Amino acid sequence: MNQGVSSSLALDVDGHGCGGSGRGRCAPGSAASWALTGAPRAAEVGTGLILSLLSRHLRAVLLTQRLKEEAEKLQQEFGYCILDGHREKIGNFKTEPPGLFRGRGDHPKMGMLKRRVLPEDVTINCGRDSKVPEPPAGHQWKEVRSDRTVTWLASWTENVQNATKYVMLNPSSKLKGERDWEKYEVARRLKGVVDEIRSRYRADWKSREMKARQRAVALYFIDKVRMAPGFPACSSRMGTGRQGRAGRAAGGRALSLWQVYRNLQLFLENKDPGEELFDRLTTASLNKHLQDLMDGLTAKVFRTYNASITLQGQLRALTRAEDSIAAKLLSYNRANRAVAVLCNHQRAPPKTFEKSMQALRSKIEAKKQQVAEAKAELEKARAGHASREDGSFLEKRRRRLEKLEEQLVRLGTQATDKEEGKQVALGTSKLNYLDPRISIAWCRRFGVPVEKIYNKTQREKFAWALDMAGEDFEF
């Protein structure tokens, strides 16, 4: 770099009239004085900084790539199994590392040490003729079995809560897809007999047999209050207020059903606090009765049926063909929220909710300002249009305004959706209780991309539904 170039660069950085102009003197320590005295040039310092940043970025990229390659190698080695001759992906093949137990909320066991899972803790489940995976050197498995009645591949018991953990197939596996399809088909069969079942248990509210009355009220709770056998509906214990948890749950939803309320009072007679409310009923006997009513019927089938039929009805009532994609998605989320409320899938508002809402409101205000400016520009363009032969300028202004108004509507819809859903958890019902064919058929019927409802992982999980569901599917 020659002296003139160095001086001109110094002028750009320093902003003083020294160097090449010949007027004024260079201040000591200025960029120009550095260039003239042989100190490190500003351009050279900048180049060195850029090269340093590029080097750091390159090292980060190479590290990320190396970690990705190592993870892929582990996935290929341990992340697949052979099931009925098909290579299937395993969902989780890593055990949790040792550490402190956190738990949810103010968990009583918070802070307890989770010890390392050793091969001696692990039971392997594989085919009789398959090759048993080798344990690490110096170790052996707790047990190797071949149990065709379960779907887990390995299991162990963690030490904090004494709960059993499993290695399972990936949700996108053929077996998981078949199980999901079977689950929703059983719920669809319930649609044909549910009215008869409800008539029978309502009639049993007046039965002379106490066991039949308790079973009928328990069925009501399973059907309408979404309780499960073995949870409060079947074995609820009374509190000090002379009315158990099942009675309190019924208070909000079933007080209008006088016979249910009267039966609960009858079940409470001559019982002390702490005694069983449904003392003539067991989980086994209730489950057997459900099987007698319909093959494959369980409490979860009732929940799946009620959730799916509610979603289908809500989508019909809320969706309009002429609505925008954003408005249709709002209708979908409202239908999904109705199901989540039905299943009592509630949550506390996220800690960052107010902050994110404020940011969204700021975006809306800024967009409103842009719309107002675009309207003013369009009016100004229309006023001067008479003197213009070319109408393209006016058309550009009109298209810009339409685009900004669409963005404003989309932001407003997003804010409404966020506010309405702050205390409702949509994921549980969408992934576990709603027949995905209902959502996919709705997307195809109203021109909504399926990607707006299900992400990539969920689309892999419900690949069977994507192949089966046409726009005319009915649950």
C-alpha positions as CSV (number, residue, x, y, z in Angstrom):
1,M,0.0,0.0,0.0
2,N,1.6,3.4,-1.0
3,Q,1.7,6.6,1.0
4,G,-1.2,8.2,-0.8
5,V,-3.6,5.3,-0.3
6,S,-2.6,5.1,3.4
7,S,-3.3,8.8,3.8
8,S,-6.7,8.6,2.0
9,L,-7.7,5.7,4.3
10,A,-6.7,7.7,7.3
11,L,-8.8,10.6,6.1
12,D,-11.9,8.3,5.9
13,V,-11.4,7.0,9.4
14,D,-10.2,10.2,11.2
15,G,-12.4,12.7,9.4
16,H,-9.8,15.5,9.7
17,G,-8.4,17.6,6.9
18,C,-4.9,16.3,7.2
19,G,-2.9,13.8,5.1
20,G,-3.3,14.1,1.4
21,S,-5.0,17.5,1.4
22,G,-1.9,19.3,2.6
23,R,-4.0,21.5,4.9
24,G,-3.9,21.3,8.7
25,R,-1.7,19.1,10.9
26,C,-2.4,15.5,11.9
27,A,-3.3,15.1,15.5
28,P,-1.0,12.9,17.4
29,G,-2.4,9.3,17.6
30,S,-4.8,10.0,14.7
31,A,-5.2,7.3,12.0
32,A,-3.4,9.6,9.6
33,S,-0.5,10.1,12.0
34,W,-0.2,6.3,12.4
35,A,-0.1,5.8,8.7
36,L,2.6,8.5,8.3
37,T,4.8,7.3,11.3
38,G,4.7,3.6,10.3
39,A,2.2,2.5,13.1
40,P,-0.2,-0.4,12.3
41,R,-2.5,0.8,9.6
42,A,-6.3,0.8,10.3
43,A,-6.9,-1.3,7.2
44,E,-4.5,-3.9,8.5
45,V,-6.1,-4.0,11.9
46,G,-9.5,-4.4,10.3
47,T,-8.2,-7.2,8.1
48,G,-6.7,-9.1,11.1
49,L,-10.0,-8.8,13.0
50,I,-12.0,-10.1,10.1
51,L,-9.6,-13.0,9.6
52,S,-9.8,-13.8,13.3
53,L,-13.6,-13.8,13.3
54,L,-13.6,-16.0,10.1
55,S,-11.2,-18.4,11.7
56,R,-13.4,-18.7,14.8
57,H,-16.5,-19.2,12.7
58,L,-14.8,-21.9,10.6
59,R,-13.7,-23.7,13.8
60,A,-17.3,-23.6,15.1
61,V,-18.7,-24.9,11.8
62,L,-16.1,-27.7,11.7
63,L,-16.9,-28.7,15.3
64,T,-20.7,-28.7,14.6
65,Q,-20.1,-30.8,11.5
66,R,-17.9,-33.3,13.5
67,L,-20.5,-33.6,16.3
68,K,-23.2,-34.1,13.7
69,E,-21.2,-36.9,12.0
70,E,-20.5,-38.6,15.3
71,A,-24.2,-38.4,16.2
72,E,-25.1,-39.9,12.8
73,K,-22.6,-42.7,13.3
74,L,-24.2,-43.5,16.7
75,Q,-27.6,-43.4,15.1
76,Q,-26.6,-45.8,12.4
77,E,-25.0,-48.2,14.9
78,F,-27.6,-48.1,17.7
79,G,-30.6,-46.3,16.4
80,Y,-32.2,-49.0,14.2
81,C,-33.6,-52.5,14.8
82,I,-35.1,-55.2,12.6
83,L,-38.8,-55.8,13.2
84,D,-40.7,-58.5,11.2
85,G,-38.0,-58.2,8.5
86,H,-38.2,-54.4,8.3
87,R,-35.5,-52.0,9.4
88,E,-37.2,-49.7,11.9
89,K,-35.9,-46.5,13.6
90,I,-35.6,-46.6,17.4
91,G,-37.0,-43.6,19.3
92,N,-34.6,-43.2,22.2
93,F,-31.5,-45.4,22.5
94,K,-29.5,-43.3,25.1
95,T,-29.9,-43.5,28.9
96,E,-30.0,-40.3,31.0
97,P,-26.7,-39.3,32.5
98,P,-26.3,-39.2,36.3
99,G,-27.3,-35.9,37.9
100,L,-29.6,-34.1,40.3
101,F,-33.3,-34.8,39.9
102,R,-35.3,-31.7,39.1
103,G,-38.9,-32.8,38.7
104,R,-41.9,-30.6,37.9
105,G,-42.8,-27.7,40.2
106,D,-42.0,-28.1,43.9
107,H,-41.3,-31.8,43.7
108,P,-40.6,-33.5,47.1
109,K,-37.7,-35.4,45.6
110,M,-36.0,-32.4,44.0
111,G,-32.2,-32.6,44.5
112,M,-31.9,-36.3,44.9
113,L,-29.1,-37.9,42.9
114,K,-29.9,-39.9,39.8
115,R,-27.3,-42.6,39.6
116,R,-25.7,-43.8,36.4
117,V,-27.6,-46.6,34.6
118,L,-25.3,-49.7,34.2
119,P,-25.8,-52.7,31.9
120,E,-26.5,-54.7,35.0
121,D,-29.7,-52.6,35.4
122,V,-31.0,-53.1,31.9
123,T,-33.3,-55.8,30.5
124,I,-33.0,-56.5,26.8
125,N,-36.1,-57.7,24.8
126,C,-35.4,-59.2,21.4
127,G,-36.4,-62.1,19.1
128,R,-35.5,-65.6,20.1
129,D,-33.3,-66.1,17.0
130,S,-31.9,-62.6,16.8
131,K,-28.4,-61.6,17.8
132,V,-28.3,-60.3,21.4
133,P,-26.5,-56.9,21.5
134,E,-23.1,-57.1,23.2
135,P,-22.9,-55.3,26.6
136,P,-19.8,-53.1,27.3
137,A,-16.6,-54.9,28.2
138,G,-16.6,-56.2,31.7
139,H,-20.4,-56.0,32.1
140,Q,-23.5,-58.1,31.5
141,W,-27.2,-57.4,31.0
142,K,-29.6,-57.8,33.9
143,E,-31.8,-60.1,31.7
144,V,-32.4,-61.0,28.1
145,R,-35.9,-62.0,27.2
146,S,-38.2,-62.5,24.2
147,D,-41.6,-61.1,25.0
148,R,-43.8,-60.6,22.0
149,T,-46.7,-59.1,24.0
150,V,-44.8,-55.8,24.5
151,T,-43.3,-53.2,22.2
152,W,-40.3,-52.0,24.2
153,L,-36.8,-53.1,23.3
154,A,-35.0,-52.4,26.6
155,S,-36.0,-51.3,30.1
156,W,-34.5,-50.4,33.5
157,T,-35.8,-48.9,36.8
158,E,-34.5,-45.4,37.7
159,N,-33.6,-45.0,41.4
160,V,-35.3,-41.7,42.3
161,Q,-39.0,-42.5,41.7
162,N,-38.5,-46.2,41.1
163,A,-40.2,-45.8,37.7
164,T,-39.5,-48.1,34.8
165,K,-37.9,-46.5,31.7
166,Y,-38.1,-48.0,28.2
167,V,-36.4,-47.9,24.9
168,M,-39.2,-47.8,22.3
169,L,-39.6,-47.7,18.6
170,N,-39.7,-44.3,16.9
171,P,-43.3,-42.9,16.5
172,S,-42.9,-43.1,12.7
173,S,-42.3,-46.9,12.8
174,K,-44.6,-49.3,11.1
175,L,-45.7,-50.9,14.3
176,K,-46.5,-47.6,16.0
177,G,-48.5,-46.4,13.0
178,E,-50.5,-49.7,13.0
179,R,-51.2,-49.2,16.8
180,D,-52.3,-45.6,16.2
181,W,-54.6,-46.6,13.3
182,E,-56.2,-49.4,15.4
183,K,-56.7,-47.0,18.3
184,Y,-58.7,-44.6,16.2
185,E,-60.6,-47.3,14.4
186,V,-61.8,-48.6,17.8
187,A,-62.9,-45.0,18.7
188,R,-64.8,-44.8,15.3
189,R,-66.6,-48.1,16.2
190,L,-67.7,-46.5,19.5
191,K,-69.6,-43.9,17.4
192,G,-72.1,-46.5,16.3
193,V,-72.9,-47.8,19.9
194,V,-72.3,-44.8,22.1
195,D,-75.9,-43.7,22.3
196,E,-77.0,-47.2,23.4
197,I,-74.2,-47.3,26.0
198,R,-75.3,-43.9,27.4
199,S,-78.9,-45.0,27.5
200,R,-78.0,-48.1,29.5
201,Y,-75.9,-46.4,32.1
202,R,-78.5,-43.6,32.6
203,A,-81.1,-46.4,33.2
204,D,-78.8,-48.0,35.7
205,W,-78.8,-44.8,37.8
206,K,-82.1,-46.0,39.1
207,S,-81.1,-49.7,39.5
208,R,-81.9,-51.5,42.8
209,E,-78.5,-53.0,42.8
210,M,-75.9,-50.7,44.4
211,K,-73.0,-52.1,42.3
212,A,-74.9,-51.3,39.1
213,R,-75.6,-47.8,40.3
214,Q,-71.9,-47.2,41.1
215,R,-70.8,-48.6,37.8
216,A,-73.3,-46.4,36.0
217,V,-72.1,-43.3,37.7
218,A,-68.5,-44.3,37.1
219,L,-69.3,-44.7,33.4
220,Y,-70.8,-41.2,33.4
221,F,-67.6,-39.8,34.8
222,I,-65.5,-41.7,32.2
223,D,-67.7,-40.5,29.4
224,K,-68.4,-37.0,30.4
225,V,-65.9,-35.9,33.0
226,R,-63.0,-37.8,31.3
227,M,-61.9,-39.8,34.3
228,A,-60.2,-43.2,34.1
229,P,-60.7,-46.4,36.0
230,G,-58.3,-46.5,38.9
231,F,-58.2,-42.7,39.0
232,P,-60.8,-40.9,41.0
233,A,-63.8,-42.2,39.2
234,C,-63.5,-45.7,40.4
235,S,-61.5,-45.5,43.7
236,S,-62.0,-41.9,44.8
237,R,-61.5,-41.4,48.5
238,M,-63.7,-39.0,50.5
239,G,-62.3,-35.8,52.0
240,T,-63.2,-34.2,55.2
241,G,-66.0,-32.2,53.5
242,R,-68.1,-35.4,53.2
243,Q,-67.8,-35.2,49.4
244,G,-64.9,-37.0,47.6
245,R,-63.0,-35.8,44.6
246,A,-65.4,-37.5,42.2
247,G,-68.2,-35.6,43.9
248,R,-66.4,-32.3,43.5
249,A,-65.6,-33.0,39.8
250,A,-69.3,-33.8,39.3
251,G,-70.3,-30.6,41.0
252,G,-69.3,-28.4,38.1
253,R,-70.6,-30.6,35.3
254,A,-73.3,-32.9,36.6
255,L,-75.4,-30.9,39.2
256,S,-78.0,-30.5,36.5
257,L,-78.2,-34.3,36.3
258,W,-80.1,-34.7,39.6
259,Q,-79.9,-38.5,39.5
260,V,-76.1,-38.5,39.4
261,Y,-76.0,-36.0,42.3
262,R,-78.5,-38.0,44.3
263,N,-76.5,-41.2,43.7
264,L,-73.3,-39.6,45.0
265,Q,-75.1,-38.6,48.1
266,L,-76.4,-42.2,48.5
267,F,-72.8,-43.5,48.0
268,L,-71.7,-41.2,50.9
269,E,-74.2,-42.4,53.4
270,N,-72.8,-44.2,56.5
271,K,-69.2,-43.7,55.4
272,D,-66.4,-42.0,57.3
273,P,-63.9,-39.7,55.7
274,G,-61.2,-41.7,54.0
275,E,-63.5,-44.6,53.0
276,E,-64.0,-45.6,49.4
277,L,-66.7,-43.8,47.5
278,F,-67.2,-46.5,45.0
279,D,-66.8,-49.4,47.4
280,R,-68.8,-52.0,45.4
281,L,-66.6,-51.4,42.3
282,T,-63.1,-52.4,41.2
283,T,-61.0,-51.3,38.3
284,A,-61.0,-54.9,37.0
285,S,-64.7,-55.3,37.1
286,L,-65.3,-51.9,35.4
287,N,-62.8,-52.7,32.7
288,K,-64.5,-56.1,32.1
289,H,-67.9,-54.3,31.9
290,L,-66.5,-51.9,29.3
291,Q,-65.3,-55.0,27.2
292,D,-68.7,-56.5,27.5
293,L,-70.3,-53.3,26.1
294,M,-67.9,-53.3,23.1
295,D,-64.9,-55.3,22.2
296,G,-61.7,-53.2,22.8
297,L,-63.6,-50.5,24.7
298,T,-61.6,-48.7,27.4
299,A,-61.8,-45.4,29.2
300,K,-59.2,-44.0,26.8
301,V,-61.4,-45.0,23.9
302,F,-64.1,-42.8,25.3
303,R,-61.7,-39.9,25.6
304,T,-60.4,-40.5,22.1
305,Y,-63.9,-40.7,20.7
306,N,-65.2,-37.6,22.5
307,A,-62.1,-35.6,21.6
308,S,-62.2,-36.5,17.9
309,I,-65.9,-36.1,17.4
310,T,-65.7,-32.6,19.1
311,L,-62.9,-31.5,16.9
312,Q,-64.8,-32.6,13.7
313,G,-67.9,-30.8,14.9
314,Q,-66.1,-27.6,15.9
315,L,-64.2,-27.5,12.6
316,R,-67.5,-27.7,10.7
317,A,-69.0,-24.9,12.7
318,L,-66.0,-22.5,12.7
319,T,-64.4,-22.9,9.3
320,R,-65.5,-20.7,6.3
321,A,-64.2,-21.5,2.8
322,E,-63.7,-17.8,2.0
323,D,-61.5,-17.1,5.0
324,S,-57.8,-16.5,4.6
325,I,-55.3,-19.2,5.6
326,A,-54.5,-17.3,8.8
327,A,-58.2,-17.1,9.7
328,K,-58.7,-20.8,9.0
329,L,-55.7,-21.7,11.2
330,L,-57.3,-19.6,14.0
331,S,-60.5,-21.6,13.5
332,Y,-58.5,-24.8,13.7
333,N,-56.8,-23.7,16.9
334,R,-60.1,-22.7,18.5
335,A,-61.5,-26.1,17.6
336,N,-58.4,-27.7,19.2
337,R,-58.8,-25.6,22.3
338,A,-62.4,-26.8,22.7
339,V,-61.0,-30.3,22.8
340,A,-58.2,-29.4,25.2
341,V,-60.7,-27.8,27.6
342,L,-62.9,-30.9,27.2
343,C,-59.9,-33.1,28.2
344,N,-58.8,-30.6,30.9
345,H,-55.4,-30.0,29.3
346,Q,-54.7,-26.7,31.0
347,R,-51.4,-25.0,31.8
348,A,-50.1,-21.9,33.5
349,P,-49.3,-19.0,31.2
350,P,-45.7,-19.1,30.1
351,K,-43.3,-16.8,32.0
352,T,-42.4,-15.0,28.9
353,F,-46.0,-14.5,27.8
354,E,-46.4,-10.8,28.6
355,K,-43.1,-10.0,27.1
356,S,-43.8,-11.8,23.8
357,M,-47.3,-10.3,23.7
358,Q,-45.9,-6.8,24.1
359,A,-43.4,-7.4,21.3
360,L,-46.3,-8.6,19.1
361,R,-48.4,-5.5,20.0
362,S,-45.5,-3.3,19.0
363,K,-45.3,-5.1,15.7
364,I,-49.0,-4.5,15.2
365,E,-48.7,-0.8,15.9
366,A,-45.7,-0.4,13.6
367,K,-47.6,-2.3,10.9
368,K,-50.7,0.0,11.4
369,Q,-48.4,3.0,10.8
370,Q,-47.1,1.4,7.6
371,V,-50.6,0.8,6.4
372,A,-51.6,4.4,7.1
373,E,-48.5,5.7,5.2
374,A,-49.3,3.3,2.3
375,K,-52.9,4.6,2.1
376,A,-51.6,8.2,2.0
377,E,-49.2,7.3,-0.8
378,L,-51.9,5.6,-2.7
379,E,-54.3,8.6,-2.4
380,K,-51.5,10.9,-3.5
381,A,-50.8,8.6,-6.5
382,R,-54.5,8.6,-7.5
383,A,-54.6,12.4,-7.4
384,G,-51.7,12.6,-9.8
385,H,-52.8,9.7,-11.9
386,A,-54.8,11.8,-14.4
387,S,-51.6,13.4,-15.7
388,R,-49.9,10.0,-16.1
389,E,-50.3,7.7,-19.1
390,D,-48.6,4.8,-17.3
391,G,-50.8,3.2,-14.6
392,S,-48.0,0.9,-13.3
393,F,-47.0,3.3,-10.6
394,L,-50.5,3.4,-9.2
395,E,-50.8,-0.4,-9.4
396,K,-47.6,-0.8,-7.4
397,R,-48.9,1.4,-4.7
398,R,-52.2,-0.5,-4.6
399,R,-50.4,-3.9,-4.3
400,R,-48.1,-2.6,-1.6
401,L,-51.2,-1.5,0.5
402,E,-52.9,-4.8,0.0
403,K,-49.8,-6.7,1.1
404,L,-49.4,-4.6,4.2
405,E,-53.1,-5.0,5.1
406,E,-52.8,-8.8,4.8
407,Q,-49.7,-8.7,7.1
408,L,-51.7,-6.6,9.6
409,V,-54.6,-9.0,9.6
410,R,-52.2,-11.9,10.1
411,L,-50.5,-10.3,13.0
412,G,-53.9,-9.5,14.6
413,T,-55.0,-13.1,14.2
414,Q,-51.7,-14.3,15.7
415,A,-52.3,-12.0,18.7
416,T,-55.8,-13.3,19.2
417,D,-54.7,-16.9,19.0
418,K,-51.9,-16.3,21.4
419,E,-54.1,-14.6,24.0
420,E,-56.9,-17.3,23.7
421,G,-54.4,-20.1,24.1
422,K,-52.2,-18.9,26.9
423,Q,-53.7,-21.3,29.5
424,V,-54.5,-24.2,27.2
425,A,-52.1,-27.0,26.2
426,L,-52.9,-28.1,22.6
427,G,-50.2,-30.6,22.0
428,T,-51.4,-33.5,24.2
429,S,-54.8,-33.8,22.6
430,K,-53.5,-33.2,19.1
431,L,-50.9,-36.0,19.3
432,N,-52.7,-38.5,21.4
433,Y,-56.5,-38.2,21.3
434,L,-57.4,-36.6,17.9
435,D,-57.6,-38.8,14.8
436,P,-55.1,-37.1,12.5
437,R,-57.2,-38.0,9.5
438,I,-59.7,-35.3,10.7
439,S,-57.1,-32.6,10.5
440,I,-55.6,-33.8,7.3
441,A,-59.0,-34.0,5.6
442,W,-59.8,-30.5,6.8
443,C,-56.5,-29.2,5.4
444,R,-57.2,-30.8,2.0
445,R,-60.8,-29.6,2.0
446,F,-60.0,-26.0,2.7
447,G,-56.6,-25.6,1.0
448,V,-54.5,-25.3,4.2
449,P,-50.9,-26.7,4.0
450,V,-50.6,-29.7,6.3
451,E,-47.3,-28.3,7.4
452,K,-49.2,-25.5,9.2
453,I,-50.8,-28.2,11.5
454,Y,-48.1,-30.9,11.8
455,N,-44.3,-30.3,11.9
456,K,-41.9,-32.7,10.1
457,T,-41.6,-35.2,13.1
458,Q,-45.4,-35.3,13.5
459,R,-45.9,-35.8,9.7
460,E,-43.6,-38.8,10.0
461,K,-45.6,-40.1,13.0
462,F,-48.8,-39.8,11.1
463,A,-47.6,-40.9,7.7
464,W,-50.3,-43.6,7.6
465,A,-53.0,-40.9,8.0
466,L,-51.5,-38.8,5.2
467,D,-51.7,-41.8,2.9
468,M,-55.3,-42.7,3.9
469,A,-57.2,-39.5,4.5
470,G,-59.0,-37.8,1.6
471,E,-60.8,-34.5,1.9
472,D,-64.1,-36.4,2.4
473,F,-63.0,-38.4,5.4
474,E,-65.5,-38.7,8.2
475,F,-64.6,-39.8,11.7
